[in-house]
């Protein structure tokens, strides 16, 4: 009698444990299904590294803040009031991979199958970072902070990613709508308004004043043409003549803020490294 009672108690405990596991499994499956309904793809953690990396890249193509540039997955941050493009580190990449898809593990136990939530394996994260080819992820050429001319002569002036130019427009402040077909009188008036901001600067000649004006206008048209753009240098015959203020005036017109003043490096190799660093970050100026 006591043996039968002990056996019954054991059977009930086993049934209770099995019911608990089933409930937990159903709960996890329900959560996964709900998240999938929100539009995130499902990626099963397996031994197939390449397949998981392929699926992860497709999933990464959907978020609005993930881009590719120079064979790297990148993101855009705000640094010193200016947008900046930086490579996505492994930790940040893993976080984005986890949030862009439902990662699950398939568990086989007691003749049944269940799913449990998982995180992207580190080797998959490294494989994605090393892929260097991301046809599904949007390419990012540069970030601009003010209305910008496109190659077809139209003006990018809506806050968004522009597929045609591969530019991300993140305006600093509010800009009035820019006319794409200004009249001759409007061009004359706006030119005068720009030059009035530097009317008291001691330019050596009218050509130097025109050079400053070209330096102000070039960033707005930089992405409308292929090839190199002019490099503008500011020089003065004496210290304290106003070189820094002249640059700051141009920068406030172009992007609404100051930028770091960089003297020309005396060594050519150092200058090359400095230019490359700025180019990789996508700094517009």
C-alpha positions as CSV (number, residue, x, y, z in Angstrom):
1,X,0.0,0.0,0.0
2,X,2.7,2.4,1.0
3,X,4.6,1.4,-2.2
4,X,1.6,2.3,-4.4
5,X,1.1,5.6,-2.6
6,X,4.8,6.5,-3.1
7,X,4.6,5.6,-6.8
8,X,1.5,7.7,-7.2
9,X,3.2,10.7,-5.5
10,X,6.2,10.3,-7.8
11,X,4.0,10.1,-10.9
12,X,2.1,13.3,-9.8
13,X,5.4,15.1,-9.3
14,X,6.7,14.1,-12.7
15,X,3.4,15.2,-14.3
16,X,3.6,18.6,-12.5
17,X,7.2,19.1,-13.6
18,X,6.3,18.2,-17.2
19,X,3.3,20.6,-17.1
20,X,5.5,23.4,-15.8
21,X,8.0,22.9,-18.6
22,X,5.3,22.8,-21.2
23,X,3.7,26.0,-19.8
24,X,7.2,27.7,-19.8
25,X,7.8,26.5,-23.4
26,X,4.4,27.7,-24.5
27,X,5.0,31.1,-22.9
28,X,8.3,31.5,-24.6
29,X,6.8,30.5,-27.9
30,X,3.9,32.9,-27.4
31,X,6.4,35.8,-26.8
32,X,8.4,34.8,-29.8
33,X,5.3,34.7,-32.0
34,X,4.2,38.1,-30.7
35,X,7.6,39.6,-31.6
36,X,7.5,38.0,-35.0
37,X,4.1,39.5,-35.7
38,X,5.8,42.9,-35.0
39,X,7.9,42.3,-38.2
40,X,11.1,40.9,-36.9
41,X,12.5,37.8,-38.7
42,X,13.2,34.6,-36.9
43,X,16.8,33.3,-36.8
44,X,17.4,29.8,-35.4
45,X,20.8,29.3,-33.8
46,X,22.5,26.3,-35.5
47,X,25.9,25.2,-36.6
48,X,25.5,26.9,-40.0
49,X,27.6,30.0,-39.4
50,X,27.3,31.3,-43.0
51,X,23.5,31.0,-43.1
52,X,23.1,32.7,-39.7
53,X,25.4,35.6,-40.9
54,X,23.4,35.9,-44.1
55,X,20.1,36.1,-42.2
56,X,21.5,38.6,-39.7
57,X,22.6,40.9,-42.5
58,X,19.2,40.8,-44.1
59,X,17.6,41.6,-40.7
60,X,20.1,44.5,-40.1
61,X,19.0,46.1,-43.4
62,X,15.6,47.0,-41.9
63,X,16.5,49.4,-39.0
64,X,16.7,53.0,-40.0
65,X,20.0,53.7,-38.2
66,X,22.2,51.0,-39.7
67,X,24.2,51.8,-42.9
68,X,27.3,50.6,-44.8
69,X,30.3,52.7,-45.8
70,X,33.7,51.7,-47.1
71,X,33.0,48.0,-46.6
72,X,32.0,48.5,-43.0
73,X,28.7,48.5,-41.1
74,X,28.4,52.0,-39.6
75,X,26.1,54.2,-37.6
76,X,25.7,58.0,-37.2
77,X,26.3,59.7,-33.9
78,X,26.2,63.4,-32.8
79,X,29.7,64.7,-31.8
80,X,30.2,68.3,-30.9
81,X,26.8,69.2,-32.4
82,X,27.7,67.7,-35.7
83,X,26.7,64.3,-37.1
84,X,29.5,61.9,-37.5
85,X,29.8,58.4,-39.2
86,X,31.6,55.8,-37.1
87,X,32.2,52.1,-37.6
88,X,29.9,49.9,-35.6
89,X,31.9,48.0,-32.9
90,X,31.3,44.4,-32.1
91,X,29.3,45.1,-28.9
92,X,27.0,47.6,-30.7
93,X,26.7,45.3,-33.7
94,X,25.6,42.4,-31.5
95,X,23.0,44.7,-29.8
96,X,21.6,45.7,-33.2
97,X,21.6,42.1,-34.4
98,X,19.7,41.0,-31.3
99,X,17.1,43.8,-31.7
100,X,16.5,43.4,-35.4
101,X,15.6,39.7,-35.3
102,X,14.1,37.0,-33.0
103,X,17.0,34.7,-32.2
104,X,15.9,31.3,-30.9
105,X,17.3,27.9,-30.0
106,X,15.6,24.6,-30.7
107,X,15.6,22.2,-27.8
108,X,14.9,18.5,-28.3
109,X,14.0,16.7,-25.0
110,X,11.8,13.8,-24.0
111,X,10.7,13.2,-27.5
112,X,9.4,16.8,-27.9
113,X,10.6,20.1,-29.4
114,X,10.6,23.5,-27.8
115,X,12.0,27.0,-28.5
116,X,13.8,29.3,-26.2
117,X,15.0,32.9,-26.7
118,X,18.7,33.3,-27.6
119,X,21.2,36.0,-28.4
120,X,23.4,36.2,-31.5
121,X,26.5,34.0,-31.0
122,X,29.8,35.8,-30.9
123,X,31.2,34.0,-33.9
124,X,28.2,35.1,-36.0
125,X,28.7,38.7,-34.9
126,X,32.4,38.5,-35.9
127,X,31.5,36.8,-39.2
128,X,29.0,39.7,-40.0
129,X,31.6,42.3,-39.1
130,X,34.2,40.6,-41.3
131,X,31.9,40.1,-44.3
132,X,32.8,43.5,-45.9
133,X,30.0,43.2,-48.5
134,X,26.5,44.2,-47.5
135,X,24.4,44.5,-50.5
136,X,21.2,44.5,-48.5
137,X,22.2,47.4,-46.1
138,X,21.8,51.0,-47.3
139,X,25.0,52.6,-48.5
140,X,25.8,56.0,-46.8
141,X,27.9,58.4,-48.8
142,X,27.8,61.3,-46.3
143,X,25.7,63.1,-43.7
144,X,24.7,66.7,-44.4
145,X,23.3,69.2,-42.0
146,X,21.9,71.8,-44.4
147,X,20.0,71.8,-47.7
148,X,22.2,70.3,-50.4
149,X,22.2,70.1,-54.2
150,X,21.8,66.7,-55.8
151,X,23.3,65.6,-59.1
152,X,20.0,66.3,-61.0
153,X,19.9,69.9,-59.7
154,X,17.2,69.4,-57.2
155,X,17.6,70.3,-53.5
156,X,17.7,67.7,-50.7
157,X,15.8,69.5,-48.0
158,X,13.6,66.9,-46.3
159,X,15.0,65.2,-43.1
160,X,15.6,61.7,-44.3
161,X,17.9,59.2,-46.0
162,X,18.0,59.9,-49.8
163,X,18.4,56.8,-51.8
164,X,19.4,58.5,-55.0
165,X,22.3,60.5,-53.5
166,X,23.0,58.1,-50.6
167,X,23.0,61.1,-48.3
168,X,21.5,61.4,-44.9
169,X,20.0,64.8,-44.2
170,X,20.0,65.7,-40.5
171,X,19.4,69.5,-40.4
172,X,20.7,71.5,-37.4
173,X,17.8,73.9,-36.8
174,X,15.1,75.0,-39.2
175,X,15.7,76.0,-42.8
176,X,13.3,77.9,-45.1
177,X,12.4,76.1,-48.3
178,X,15.0,76.7,-51.0
179,X,13.9,77.6,-54.5
180,X,15.2,75.3,-57.1
181,X,14.8,77.9,-59.8
182,X,15.9,81.3,-58.4
183,X,15.7,84.4,-60.5
184,X,18.7,86.5,-61.4
185,X,17.6,89.2,-59.0
186,X,17.2,86.7,-56.2
187,X,20.8,85.4,-56.8
188,X,22.1,89.0,-56.8
189,X,20.3,89.8,-53.5
190,X,21.4,86.6,-51.7
191,X,25.0,87.1,-52.8
192,X,25.0,90.6,-51.4
193,X,23.5,89.3,-48.2
194,X,26.3,86.8,-47.8
195,X,29.0,89.3,-48.5
196,X,27.5,91.8,-46.0
197,X,28.4,89.4,-43.2
198,X,32.1,90.0,-43.9
199,X,32.0,93.6,-45.1
200,X,34.4,94.7,-42.4
201,X,37.1,92.0,-43.0
202,X,40.3,93.3,-44.5
203,X,40.5,91.2,-47.6
204,X,43.6,91.9,-49.6
205,X,41.6,92.1,-52.9
206,X,38.1,91.4,-54.3
207,X,39.4,88.0,-55.6
208,X,40.1,87.0,-52.0
209,X,36.6,88.0,-51.0
210,X,35.3,85.9,-53.9
211,X,37.4,83.0,-52.7
212,X,35.7,83.2,-49.3
213,X,32.3,83.2,-51.0
214,X,33.2,80.2,-53.0
215,X,34.2,78.5,-49.8
216,X,30.8,79.1,-48.4
217,X,28.9,77.9,-51.4
218,X,30.9,74.8,-52.3
219,X,29.7,72.6,-49.4
220,X,26.1,73.1,-50.5
221,X,27.0,71.9,-54.0
222,X,29.6,69.3,-53.1
223,X,27.4,66.3,-53.7
224,X,26.1,67.6,-57.0
225,X,29.3,66.7,-58.9
226,X,31.9,63.9,-58.9
227,X,35.6,64.4,-58.5
228,X,37.7,66.6,-56.2
229,X,36.4,69.9,-54.7
230,X,38.6,73.0,-54.1
231,X,40.5,73.1,-50.8
232,X,40.2,76.5,-49.1
233,X,43.0,77.9,-46.9
234,X,42.8,81.0,-44.8
235,X,46.0,83.0,-44.4
236,X,46.9,86.4,-43.0
237,X,49.9,88.8,-43.0
238,X,49.8,89.4,-39.3
239,X,48.7,87.6,-36.1
240,X,45.2,88.5,-34.9
241,X,43.9,89.7,-38.3
242,X,40.7,87.6,-37.9
243,X,41.4,84.3,-39.7
244,X,39.5,82.3,-37.1
245,X,36.6,84.6,-37.0
246,X,36.4,84.5,-40.8
247,X,36.2,80.7,-40.8
248,X,33.6,80.8,-38.0
249,X,31.4,83.2,-40.0
250,X,31.5,80.8,-42.9
251,X,30.7,77.8,-40.7
252,X,27.7,79.5,-39.0
253,X,26.3,80.1,-42.5
254,X,27.0,76.6,-43.7
255,X,26.0,74.5,-40.7
256,X,25.0,76.8,-37.9
257,X,27.9,76.0,-35.6
258,X,31.6,76.3,-35.2
259,X,34.1,73.6,-36.2
260,X,37.5,72.8,-35.0
261,X,40.3,74.9,-36.5
262,X,43.1,72.8,-37.8
263,X,46.5,74.2,-38.8
264,X,48.2,72.6,-41.7
265,X,50.6,69.9,-40.5
266,X,54.2,70.5,-41.3
267,X,54.8,66.9,-42.3
268,X,53.2,65.5,-45.5
269,X,52.6,62.1,-44.0
270,X,50.8,63.5,-41.0
271,X,48.7,65.6,-43.3
272,X,47.6,62.5,-45.3
273,X,46.6,60.7,-42.1
274,X,44.6,63.7,-40.9
275,X,42.7,64.0,-44.2
276,X,42.0,60.2,-44.3
277,X,40.7,60.3,-40.7
278,X,38.3,63.1,-41.6
279,X,37.2,61.4,-44.8
280,X,36.4,58.1,-43.0
281,X,34.2,59.9,-40.5
282,X,32.2,61.5,-43.2
283,X,32.7,65.0,-41.8
284,X,31.1,67.4,-44.3
285,X,33.6,70.1,-43.4
